[in-house]
Amino acid sequence: MSRYVLLGGRTGEPLSFGGKVLVHTDRNEMEWLFPKTRVIRITDGDFGQPTMRLQDHPDLRHVRFPLRREDFT
């Protein structure tokens, strides 16, 4: 299964919370939620950092996944 991360605009480093890199399995959802942020695909083999699923971030607990875009109108 593919996973994706957000890259910081200034640093180019994966964005994290609490020392864990934020990951998600749906690139389109990530790009829709964060439209001006670069999203890249990662694999387990080339990414040896602790991760947190995007939907587990405390500021996103009110968001239902998979996304329903009509929830944002």
Chimera marker file (.cmm) of the C-alpha trace (Angstrom):
<marker_set name="trace">
<marker id="1" x="0.000" y="0.000" z="0.000" r="1" g="1" b="0" radius="0.5"/>
<marker id="2" x="1.323" y="3.423" z="-0.913" r="1" g="1" b="0" radius="0.5"/>
<marker id="3" x="1.715" y="6.116" z="1.696" r="1" g="1" b="0" radius="0.5"/>
<marker id="4" x="2.218" y="9.825" z="1.207" r="1" g="1" b="0" radius="0.5"/>
<marker id="5" x="3.751" y="12.634" z="3.254" r="1" g="1" b="0" radius="0.5"/>
<marker id="6" x="3.527" y="16.424" z="3.193" r="1" g="1" b="0" radius="0.5"/>
<marker id="7" x="6.755" y="18.356" z="2.680" r="1" g="1" b="0" radius="0.5"/>
<marker id="8" x="7.395" y="21.673" z="4.407" r="1" g="1" b="0" radius="0.5"/>
<marker id="9" x="7.553" y="24.607" z="2.008" r="1" g="1" b="0" radius="0.5"/>
<marker id="10" x="10.695" y="26.123" z="3.495" r="1" g="1" b="0" radius="0.5"/>
<marker id="11" x="12.606" y="23.079" z="4.683" r="1" g="1" b="0" radius="0.5"/>
<marker id="12" x="11.496" y="20.442" z="2.195" r="1" g="1" b="0" radius="0.5"/>
<marker id="13" x="11.357" y="18.049" z="5.152" r="1" g="1" b="0" radius="0.5"/>
<marker id="14" x="8.366" y="15.801" z="5.905" r="1" g="1" b="0" radius="0.5"/>
<marker id="15" x="5.860" y="17.494" z="8.223" r="1" g="1" b="0" radius="0.5"/>
<marker id="16" x="5.496" y="15.903" z="11.618" r="1" g="1" b="0" radius="0.5"/>
<marker id="17" x="3.598" y="16.119" z="14.887" r="1" g="1" b="0" radius="0.5"/>
<marker id="18" x="5.052" y="14.987" z="18.190" r="1" g="1" b="0" radius="0.5"/>
<marker id="19" x="8.126" y="13.599" z="16.457" r="1" g="1" b="0" radius="0.5"/>
<marker id="20" x="6.073" y="11.451" z="14.084" r="1" g="1" b="0" radius="0.5"/>
<marker id="21" x="5.835" y="12.114" z="10.357" r="1" g="1" b="0" radius="0.5"/>
<marker id="22" x="2.259" y="12.573" z="9.134" r="1" g="1" b="0" radius="0.5"/>
<marker id="23" x="1.299" y="9.960" z="6.535" r="1" g="1" b="0" radius="0.5"/>
<marker id="24" x="-1.849" y="9.172" z="4.568" r="1" g="1" b="0" radius="0.5"/>
<marker id="25" x="-2.813" y="6.512" z="2.034" r="1" g="1" b="0" radius="0.5"/>
<marker id="26" x="-4.782" y="8.787" z="-0.317" r="1" g="1" b="0" radius="0.5"/>
<marker id="27" x="-2.746" y="11.372" z="-2.213" r="1" g="1" b="0" radius="0.5"/>
<marker id="28" x="-5.844" y="13.116" z="-3.595" r="1" g="1" b="0" radius="0.5"/>
<marker id="29" x="-7.276" y="13.637" z="-0.119" r="1" g="1" b="0" radius="0.5"/>
<marker id="30" x="-3.980" y="15.003" z="1.158" r="1" g="1" b="0" radius="0.5"/>
<marker id="31" x="-3.646" y="17.391" z="-1.785" r="1" g="1" b="0" radius="0.5"/>
<marker id="32" x="-7.233" y="18.535" z="-1.357" r="1" g="1" b="0" radius="0.5"/>
<marker id="33" x="-6.838" y="19.206" z="2.384" r="1" g="1" b="0" radius="0.5"/>
<marker id="34" x="-3.472" y="20.959" z="1.916" r="1" g="1" b="0" radius="0.5"/>
<marker id="35" x="-3.630" y="22.446" z="-1.588" r="1" g="1" b="0" radius="0.5"/>
<marker id="36" x="-0.393" y="24.460" z="-1.510" r="1" g="1" b="0" radius="0.5"/>
<marker id="37" x="1.730" y="21.769" z="0.110" r="1" g="1" b="0" radius="0.5"/>
<marker id="38" x="3.891" y="19.308" z="-1.798" r="1" g="1" b="0" radius="0.5"/>
<marker id="39" x="2.905" y="15.657" z="-1.356" r="1" g="1" b="0" radius="0.5"/>
<marker id="40" x="5.286" y="12.795" z="-2.109" r="1" g="1" b="0" radius="0.5"/>
<marker id="41" x="4.969" y="9.006" z="-2.081" r="1" g="1" b="0" radius="0.5"/>
<marker id="42" x="7.069" y="7.037" z="0.396" r="1" g="1" b="0" radius="0.5"/>
<marker id="43" x="7.711" y="3.350" z="0.913" r="1" g="1" b="0" radius="0.5"/>
<marker id="44" x="8.531" y="1.461" z="4.075" r="1" g="1" b="0" radius="0.5"/>
<marker id="45" x="11.919" y="0.543" z="2.663" r="1" g="1" b="0" radius="0.5"/>
<marker id="46" x="13.135" y="4.126" z="2.250" r="1" g="1" b="0" radius="0.5"/>
<marker id="47" x="11.500" y="5.741" z="5.268" r="1" g="1" b="0" radius="0.5"/>
<marker id="48" x="12.836" y="4.761" z="8.678" r="1" g="1" b="0" radius="0.5"/>
<marker id="49" x="11.064" y="7.367" z="10.831" r="1" g="1" b="0" radius="0.5"/>
<marker id="50" x="8.118" y="6.970" z="13.222" r="1" g="1" b="0" radius="0.5"/>
<marker id="51" x="4.820" y="7.907" z="11.565" r="1" g="1" b="0" radius="0.5"/>
<marker id="52" x="1.329" y="9.050" z="12.513" r="1" g="1" b="0" radius="0.5"/>
<marker id="53" x="-1.706" y="8.596" z="10.301" r="1" g="1" b="0" radius="0.5"/>
<marker id="54" x="-3.097" y="11.956" z="9.187" r="1" g="1" b="0" radius="0.5"/>
<marker id="55" x="-6.518" y="11.081" z="10.619" r="1" g="1" b="0" radius="0.5"/>
<marker id="56" x="-4.908" y="10.529" z="14.051" r="1" g="1" b="0" radius="0.5"/>
<marker id="57" x="-3.648" y="14.129" z="14.284" r="1" g="1" b="0" radius="0.5"/>
<marker id="58" x="-5.581" y="15.834" z="17.126" r="1" g="1" b="0" radius="0.5"/>
<marker id="59" x="-6.541" y="18.828" z="14.961" r="1" g="1" b="0" radius="0.5"/>
<marker id="60" x="-8.152" y="16.514" z="12.385" r="1" g="1" b="0" radius="0.5"/>
<marker id="61" x="-10.244" y="14.367" z="14.707" r="1" g="1" b="0" radius="0.5"/>
<marker id="62" x="-13.415" y="16.147" z="13.543" r="1" g="1" b="0" radius="0.5"/>
<marker id="63" x="-12.718" y="15.171" z="9.926" r="1" g="1" b="0" radius="0.5"/>
<marker id="64" x="-14.298" y="11.971" z="8.652" r="1" g="1" b="0" radius="0.5"/>
<marker id="65" x="-12.175" y="9.689" z="6.468" r="1" g="1" b="0" radius="0.5"/>
<marker id="66" x="-12.519" y="8.828" z="3.691" r="1" g="1" b="0" radius="0.5"/>
<marker id="67" x="-13.230" y="12.475" z="2.980" r="1" g="1" b="0" radius="0.5"/>
<marker id="68" x="-16.640" y="13.620" z="1.911" r="1" g="1" b="0" radius="0.5"/>
<marker id="69" x="-16.014" y="16.940" z="0.248" r="1" g="1" b="0" radius="0.5"/>
<marker id="70" x="-19.589" y="18.009" z="0.821" r="1" g="1" b="0" radius="0.5"/>
<marker id="71" x="-18.740" y="18.081" z="4.555" r="1" g="1" b="0" radius="0.5"/>
<marker id="72" x="-16.559" y="21.122" z="3.796" r="1" g="1" b="0" radius="0.5"/>
<marker id="73" x="-19.096" y="23.370" z="2.083" r="1" g="1" b="0" radius="0.5"/>
<link id1="1" id2="2" r="1" g="1" b="0" radius="0.2"/>
<link id1="2" id2="3" r="1" g="1" b="0" radius="0.2"/>
<link id1="3" id2="4" r="1" g="1" b="0" radius="0.2"/>
<link id1="4" id2="5" r="1" g="1" b="0" radius="0.2"/>
<link id1="5" id2="6" r="1" g="1" b="0" radius="0.2"/>
<link id1="6" id2="7" r="1" g="1" b="0" radius="0.2"/>
<link id1="7" id2="8" r="1" g="1" b="0" radius="0.2"/>
<link id1="8" id2="9" r="1" g="1" b="0" radius="0.2"/>
<link id1="9" id2="10" r="1" g="1" b="0" radius="0.2"/>
<link id1="10" id2="11" r="1" g="1" b="0" radius="0.2"/>
<link id1="11" id2="12" r="1" g="1" b="0" radius="0.2"/>
<link id1="12" id2="13" r="1" g="1" b="0" radius="0.2"/>
<link id1="13" id2="14" r="1" g="1" b="0" radius="0.2"/>
<link id1="14" id2="15" r="1" g="1" b="0" radius="0.2"/>
<link id1="15" id2="16" r="1" g="1" b="0" radius="0.2"/>
<link id1="16" id2="17" r="1" g="1" b="0" radius="0.2"/>
<link id1="17" id2="18" r="1" g="1" b="0" radius="0.2"/>
<link id1="18" id2="19" r="1" g="1" b="0" radius="0.2"/>
<link id1="19" id2="20" r="1" g="1" b="0" radius="0.2"/>
<link id1="20" id2="21" r="1" g="1" b="0" radius="0.2"/>
<link id1="21" id2="22" r="1" g="1" b="0" radius="0.2"/>
<link id1="22" id2="23" r="1" g="1" b="0" radius="0.2"/>
<link id1="23" id2="24" r="1" g="1" b="0" radius="0.2"/>
<link id1="24" id2="25" r="1" g="1" b="0" radius="0.2"/>
<link id1="25" id2="26" r="1" g="1" b="0" radius="0.2"/>
<link id1="26" id2="27" r="1" g="1" b="0" radius="0.2"/>
<link id1="27" id2="28" r="1" g="1" b="0" radius="0.2"/>
<link id1="28" id2="29" r="1" g="1" b="0" radius="0.2"/>
<link id1="29" id2="30" r="1" g="1" b="0" radius="0.2"/>
<link id1="30" id2="31" r="1" g="1" b="0" radius="0.2"/>
<link id1="31" id2="32" r="1" g="1" b="0" radius="0.2"/>
<link id1="32" id2="33" r="1" g="1" b="0" radius="0.2"/>
<link id1="33" id2="34" r="1" g="1" b="0" radius="0.2"/>
<link id1="34" id2="35" r="1" g="1" b="0" radius="0.2"/>
<link id1="35" id2="36" r="1" g="1" b="0" radius="0.2"/>
<link id1="36" id2="37" r="1" g="1" b="0" radius="0.2"/>
<link id1="37" id2="38" r="1" g="1" b="0" radius="0.2"/>
<link id1="38" id2="39" r="1" g="1" b="0" radius="0.2"/>
<link id1="39" id2="40" r="1" g="1" b="0" radius="0.2"/>
<link id1="40" id2="41" r="1" g="1" b="0" radius="0.2"/>
<link id1="41" id2="42" r="1" g="1" b="0" radius="0.2"/>
<link id1="42" id2="43" r="1" g="1" b="0" radius="0.2"/>
<link id1="43" id2="44" r="1" g="1" b="0" radius="0.2"/>
<link id1="44" id2="45" r="1" g="1" b="0" radius="0.2"/>
<link id1="45" id2="46" r="1" g="1" b="0" radius="0.2"/>
<link id1="46" id2="47" r="1" g="1" b="0" radius="0.2"/>
<link id1="47" id2="48" r="1" g="1" b="0" radius="0.2"/>
<link id1="48" id2="49" r="1" g="1" b="0" radius="0.2"/>
<link id1="49" id2="50" r="1" g="1" b="0" radius="0.2"/>
<link id1="50" id2="51" r="1" g="1" b="0" radius="0.2"/>
<link id1="51" id2="52" r="1" g="1" b="0" radius="0.2"/>
<link id1="52" id2="53" r="1" g="1" b="0" radius="0.2"/>
<link id1="53" id2="54" r="1" g="1" b="0" radius="0.2"/>
<link id1="54" id2="55" r="1" g="1" b="0" radius="0.2"/>
<link id1="55" id2="56" r="1" g="1" b="0" radius="0.2"/>
<link id1="56" id2="57" r="1" g="1" b="0" radius="0.2"/>
<link id1="57" id2="58" r="1" g="1" b="0" radius="0.2"/>
<link id1="58" id2="59" r="1" g="1" b="0" radius="0.2"/>
<link id1="59" id2="60" r="1" g="1" b="0" radius="0.2"/>
<link id1="60" id2="61" r="1" g="1" b="0" radius="0.2"/>
<link id1="61" id2="62" r="1" g="1" b="0" radius="0.2"/>
<link id1="62" id2="63" r="1" g="1" b="0" radius="0.2"/>
<link id1="63" id2="64" r="1" g="1" b="0" radius="0.2"/>
<link id1="64" id2="65" r="1" g="1" b="0" radius="0.2"/>
<link id1="65" id2="66" r="1" g="1" b="0" radius="0.2"/>
<link id1="66" id2="67" r="1" g="1" b="0" radius="0.2"/>
<link id1="67" id2="68" r="1" g="1" b="0" radius="0.2"/>
<link id1="68" id2="69" r="1" g="1" b="0" radius="0.2"/>
<link id1="69" id2="70" r="1" g="1" b="0" radius="0.2"/>
<link id1="70" id2="71" r="1" g="1" b="0" radius="0.2"/>
<link id1="71" id2="72" r="1" g="1" b="0" radius="0.2"/>
<link id1="72" id2="73" r="1" g="1" b="0" radius="0.2"/>
</marker_set>
